[in-house]
Amino acid sequence: MPSSKLLITVAFASFLPATSRADTPPATEARACCGLTAADADLPLRSDVIESVDPIYRNTRSGRRLLGAEIVYRSGLGLTAERLQAALECQAARGREHPSADSPLAVRWVETHVRSEGDRLRVELTSDRAASANEILERGRRLAAFTRR
């Protein structure tokens, strides 16, 4: 009988996905943050560089649906859209382990897109999930409000 339990255990274990050490959160963070200075990586969470936070909506047949927030960063940061995108991906990779639990980048299912508009950088933080979209907008507003106190 003990050998049949072992056989069942081995058979069950063969259906489980293999986990790679490369897929652990620290390895993911290291890949996403590679090449960024600490200042660049932390830039998206600095409230003093945020000019505005506005909701992003999508029109649907049933009405408008919130997708998340657009954050406009002040001019003169010395960053390209590509560099800010890398900083955002680094912050998102840090996820819920990030020291700033109030970060809109720590919300599950967040997607980021950066575009340059003149001397300003615009960041879209979106999610197809309603609860995540609401949380992104609220956290973005709290982050920007911190500057205005």
C-alpha positions as CSV (number, residue, x, y, z in Angstrom):
1,M,0.0,0.0,0.0
2,P,2.7,2.6,0.8
3,S,4.0,2.3,-2.8
4,S,0.6,3.0,-4.2
5,K,0.4,6.2,-2.2
6,L,3.8,7.2,-3.6
7,L,2.7,6.4,-7.1
8,I,-0.5,8.5,-6.7
9,T,1.6,11.4,-5.3
10,V,4.1,11.3,-8.1
11,A,1.3,11.0,-10.7
12,F,-0.5,14.0,-9.2
13,A,2.7,16.1,-8.9
14,S,3.4,15.5,-12.6
15,F,0.3,17.6,-13.5
16,L,1.5,20.6,-11.5
17,P,3.3,23.4,-13.4
18,A,7.0,23.5,-12.8
19,T,8.1,26.8,-11.2
20,S,11.2,28.4,-12.3
21,R,13.4,30.4,-10.0
22,A,13.5,33.0,-12.8
23,D,9.7,33.6,-12.3
24,T,10.0,34.6,-8.7
25,P,9.0,38.2,-7.8
26,P,12.6,39.3,-7.0
27,A,13.8,38.0,-10.4
28,T,10.9,39.7,-12.2
29,E,11.6,42.9,-10.4
30,A,15.4,42.7,-11.2
31,R,14.6,42.2,-14.9
32,A,12.1,45.1,-15.0
33,C,14.3,47.5,-13.0
34,C,17.6,46.6,-14.8
35,G,19.5,49.7,-16.0
36,L,17.4,52.2,-14.0
37,T,18.9,54.4,-11.3
38,A,17.1,54.4,-8.0
39,A,15.9,58.0,-8.6
40,D,14.5,57.0,-12.1
41,A,12.8,53.9,-10.7
42,D,11.1,55.9,-7.9
43,L,10.1,58.8,-10.1
44,P,6.5,57.7,-10.9
45,L,5.6,57.8,-7.1
46,R,7.0,61.2,-6.4
47,S,4.0,63.5,-6.0
48,D,6.0,66.6,-6.6
49,V,6.4,65.8,-10.3
50,I,2.7,65.2,-10.9
51,E,0.8,68.0,-12.6
52,S,-2.7,66.4,-12.8
53,V,-4.6,63.1,-12.5
54,D,-7.8,62.6,-14.6
55,P,-10.1,59.7,-15.2
56,I,-10.0,57.7,-18.4
57,Y,-13.3,56.5,-19.7
58,R,-14.4,54.2,-22.6
59,N,-17.7,54.6,-24.2
60,T,-19.7,51.4,-24.5
61,R,-23.2,50.5,-25.5
62,S,-24.3,50.6,-21.9
63,G,-22.6,54.0,-21.2
64,R,-19.3,55.2,-20.1
65,R,-17.0,52.8,-18.2
66,L,-14.0,53.9,-16.1
67,L,-10.7,52.4,-17.3
68,G,-8.3,54.1,-14.9
69,A,-6.3,57.3,-14.7
70,E,-4.2,59.5,-16.8
71,I,-1.3,61.1,-14.9
72,V,0.4,64.1,-16.4
73,Y,4.0,64.6,-15.2
74,R,5.5,68.1,-15.0
75,S,7.9,69.3,-17.6
76,G,11.7,69.4,-17.1
77,L,12.1,65.9,-15.6
78,G,14.9,65.1,-18.1
79,L,13.2,61.7,-18.9
80,T,12.1,60.3,-22.2
81,A,8.8,58.5,-22.6
82,E,10.8,55.3,-23.0
83,R,12.7,55.8,-19.7
84,L,9.5,56.7,-17.8
85,Q,7.8,53.6,-19.3
86,A,10.7,51.5,-18.0
87,A,10.4,53.1,-14.5
88,L,6.6,52.3,-14.5
89,E,7.3,48.7,-15.5
90,C,9.8,48.5,-12.7
91,Q,7.3,49.9,-10.2
92,A,4.6,47.5,-11.4
93,A,7.0,44.6,-11.1
94,R,7.5,45.5,-7.5
95,G,3.7,45.2,-7.2
96,R,2.2,44.7,-3.8
97,E,5.7,44.2,-2.2
98,H,6.4,47.9,-2.9
99,P,6.9,50.1,0.2
100,S,4.2,52.5,-1.0
101,A,1.1,50.4,-0.6
102,D,-0.9,53.4,-1.9
103,S,0.8,53.3,-5.3
104,P,-1.6,53.1,-8.3
105,L,1.1,50.8,-9.8
106,A,0.6,48.3,-7.0
107,V,-3.0,47.6,-8.1
108,R,-3.6,44.2,-9.6
109,W,-4.2,44.1,-13.4
110,V,-2.7,47.6,-14.1
111,E,-1.4,48.3,-17.5
112,T,0.8,51.3,-18.3
113,H,1.3,53.4,-21.4
114,V,3.5,56.5,-21.7
115,R,3.4,59.1,-24.4
116,S,5.2,62.4,-24.8
117,E,3.2,65.5,-25.5
118,G,5.4,68.5,-25.9
119,D,7.5,68.9,-22.9
120,R,5.2,66.8,-20.7
121,L,4.8,63.1,-20.2
122,R,1.3,61.5,-20.1
123,V,0.9,58.1,-18.4
124,E,-2.2,56.0,-18.8
125,L,-2.8,53.5,-16.0
126,T,-5.7,51.3,-17.0
127,S,-7.4,48.0,-16.2
128,D,-10.3,46.1,-17.8
129,R,-11.5,45.2,-14.4
130,A,-13.8,47.8,-12.8
131,A,-12.6,47.4,-9.2
132,S,-9.0,47.8,-10.3
133,A,-9.8,50.9,-12.5
134,N,-11.5,52.6,-9.6
135,E,-8.6,51.8,-7.3
136,I,-6.1,53.1,-9.8
137,L,-8.0,56.4,-10.1
138,E,-8.4,56.8,-6.3
139,R,-4.7,56.0,-5.6
140,G,-3.6,58.4,-8.3
141,R,-5.7,61.2,-6.9
142,R,-4.4,60.6,-3.4
143,L,-0.8,60.6,-4.7
144,A,-1.3,63.9,-6.5
145,A,-3.2,65.5,-3.5
146,F,-0.3,64.8,-1.3
147,T,1.6,67.5,-3.1
148,R,-1.1,70.1,-2.8
149,R,-1.3,70.0,1.0
